[in-house]
Amino acid sequence: MTIPNIITIGRLIIVPIVIVMIMQQRWVAAFVLFVVAGVSDAVDGFIARRFDMRSEFGAYIDPIADKALLVSIYVTLAIVGAIPSWLAIIVVSRDVMIVAAVLLSWVMSRPVEIKPLLVSKLNTGAQIAFAAFALAANAFGAELAGLEDVAMLLVATLTIASAGAYLGGWLRHMGVES
């Protein structure tokens, strides 16, 4: 068990705590824990690369922790009315589609390697930023000076584009005869 893996497991443990904080409308605590989770993601990645502590376990658990946090945050924020439900549905649907495609390719003995694409990295950044904004808006009354709709549309557009890019790559992979 490497230090980055321990940090990632800590991030996984934070997820239900953040969700409870949102459900209890303890917005400052939810925001702080979300920021801690985000910083821990950067720290575990830095340590893994800098000190050559990469592991197969880490390669699997890190994206699981990231997705658990983001999907949980979006669903919970939608449940409490802090973001529109349609946005949470788009975010969750993308991740469900990717997981289903990976599982199906594995079941069919045609495992597909999922590599982060530029659009996916931009999407993740936008999702994190918007989730942080939604939490900060409730915790501190922060506002985007009327840019909330633009930010939501950006998240939705990048999420759909990322889903499309992964789906296209998966379809090409599955169409290749072994």
C-alpha positions in Angstrom: 0.0 0.0 0.0 1.6 3.2 -1.2 1.2 6.7 0.3 -0.8 7.9 -2.8 -3.1 4.9 -2.4 -3.7 5.7 1.2 -4.5 9.3 0.3 -6.9 8.1 -2.4 -8.7 5.8 0.1 -9.0 8.8 2.4 -10.7 10.7 -0.5 -13.1 7.8 -0.9 -13.9 8.0 2.8 -14.6 11.8 2.5 -17.3 11.2 -0.1 -20.1 10.1 2.2 -19.2 12.7 4.7 -19.5 15.5 2.0 -22.9 14.0 1.0 -24.1 14.1 4.6 -22.9 17.7 5.0 -24.8 18.7 1.9 -28.0 16.9 3.0 -27.8 18.6 6.3 -27.1 21.9 4.5 -23.8 22.3 6.3 -22.4 24.1 3.3 -19.1 25.4 4.7 -18.1 21.9 5.9 -19.2 20.4 2.5 -17.2 23.0 0.6 -14.1 22.6 2.8 -14.2 18.8 2.5 -14.7 19.0 -1.3 -11.6 21.3 -1.5 -9.7 18.8 0.7 -10.7 16.0 -1.6 -9.6 18.0 -4.7 -6.3 18.9 -3.2 -5.7 15.3 -2.1 -6.3 14.2 -5.7 -3.5 16.5 -6.9 -1.2 15.5 -4.0 -1.6 11.8 -4.5 -0.9 12.2 -8.2 2.1 14.3 -7.6 3.6 11.9 -5.0 2.9 8.9 -7.3 4.7 10.5 -10.2 7.5 12.3 -8.3 8.5 9.4 -6.1 7.6 6.6 -8.6 4.9 5.2 -6.4 2.6 4.4 -9.2 0.7 1.1 -8.8 -1.9 -0.9 -10.7 -4.2 -0.6 -7.7 -3.8 3.2 -7.8 -4.5 3.3 -11.5 -7.9 1.8 -10.8 -8.8 3.3 -7.4 -7.9 6.9 -8.3 -10.5 7.4 -11.1 -13.0 5.5 -9.0 -12.5 7.9 -6.1 -12.8 10.9 -8.5 -16.0 9.6 -10.1 -17.5 8.6 -6.7 -16.9 12.2 -5.5 -18.2 14.0 -8.6 -21.2 11.7 -9.3 -22.2 11.8 -5.6 -21.9 15.6 -5.4 -23.9 16.2 -8.6 -26.7 13.8 -7.5 -26.9 15.3 -4.0 -26.8 18.9 -5.2 -29.7 18.1 -7.5 -31.6 16.4 -4.8 -31.4 19.4 -2.5 -32.2 21.8 -5.4 -28.8 23.5 -5.5 -28.3 22.5 -9.2 -30.8 21.5 -11.9 -31.6 17.8 -12.1 -31.0 17.8 -15.9 -27.3 18.6 -15.3 -26.9 15.8 -12.8 -28.5 13.4 -15.2 -26.1 14.3 -17.9 -23.1 14.0 -15.6 -24.2 10.6 -14.2 -25.3 9.2 -17.6 -21.8 9.8 -19.1 -20.1 7.9 -16.3 -22.7 5.1 -16.4 -22.2 4.8 -20.2 -18.4 4.6 -19.9 -18.6 2.0 -17.1 -21.1 -0.1 -19.1 -19.0 0.1 -22.2 -15.9 -1.1 -20.3 -17.8 -3.9 -18.6 -19.4 -5.0 -21.9 -16.0 -5.1 -23.7 -14.6 -7.1 -20.8 -17.4 -9.6 -20.8 -17.0 -10.0 -24.5 -13.2 -10.6 -24.0 -12.4 -7.4 -25.8 -11.1 -5.2 -23.0 -10.8 -1.6 -23.9 -8.2 0.7 -22.4 -9.7 4.0 -21.3 -7.2 6.8 -21.7 -8.0 10.3 -20.6 -8.7 12.5 -23.6 -8.2 16.3 -23.7 -12.0 16.8 -23.8 -12.4 14.5 -20.8 -9.8 16.5 -18.8 -11.5 19.7 -19.7 -14.8 18.2 -18.7 -13.5 17.0 -15.4 -12.1 20.4 -14.7 -15.4 22.1 -15.6 -17.4 19.7 -13.4 -15.1 20.2 -10.4 -15.2 24.0 -10.8 -19.0 24.1 -11.1 -19.4 21.8 -8.2 -17.1 24.0 -6.1 -19.0 27.0 -7.2 -22.4 25.4 -6.3 -21.0 24.6 -2.8 -19.4 28.0 -2.4 -22.6 29.7 -3.5 -24.5 28.0 -0.7 -21.7 28.3 1.8 -20.7 31.9 1.3 -23.3 33.4 -1.0 -20.8 33.5 -3.9 -22.2 34.5 -7.3 -20.9 34.2 -10.9 -22.6 37.5 -11.8 -25.2 35.9 -13.9 -22.8 33.4 -15.5 -24.4 30.4 -13.8 -26.3 29.4 -16.9 -23.2 29.7 -19.1 -21.2 27.6 -16.6 -24.0 24.9 -16.6 -24.1 24.8 -20.4 -20.3 24.5 -20.5 -20.4 21.6 -18.1 -23.2 19.9 -20.1 -21.6 20.5 -23.5 -18.2 19.2 -22.3 -19.8 16.2 -20.6 -21.7 15.3 -23.8 -18.7 15.8 -26.0 -16.6 13.6 -23.7 -19.2 10.9 -23.7 -19.3 11.1 -27.5 -15.6 10.9 -27.8 -15.4 7.8 -25.5 -18.3 6.2 -27.2 -16.8 6.7 -30.7 -13.5 5.2 -29.5 -15.3 2.3 -27.9 -17.3 1.6 -31.1 -14.1 1.7 -33.2 -12.5 -0.7 -30.7 -15.4 -3.1 -30.7 -15.7 -3.0 -34.5 -12.2 -4.3 -35.0 -12.2 -8.1 -35.6 -9.8 -10.1 -33.4 
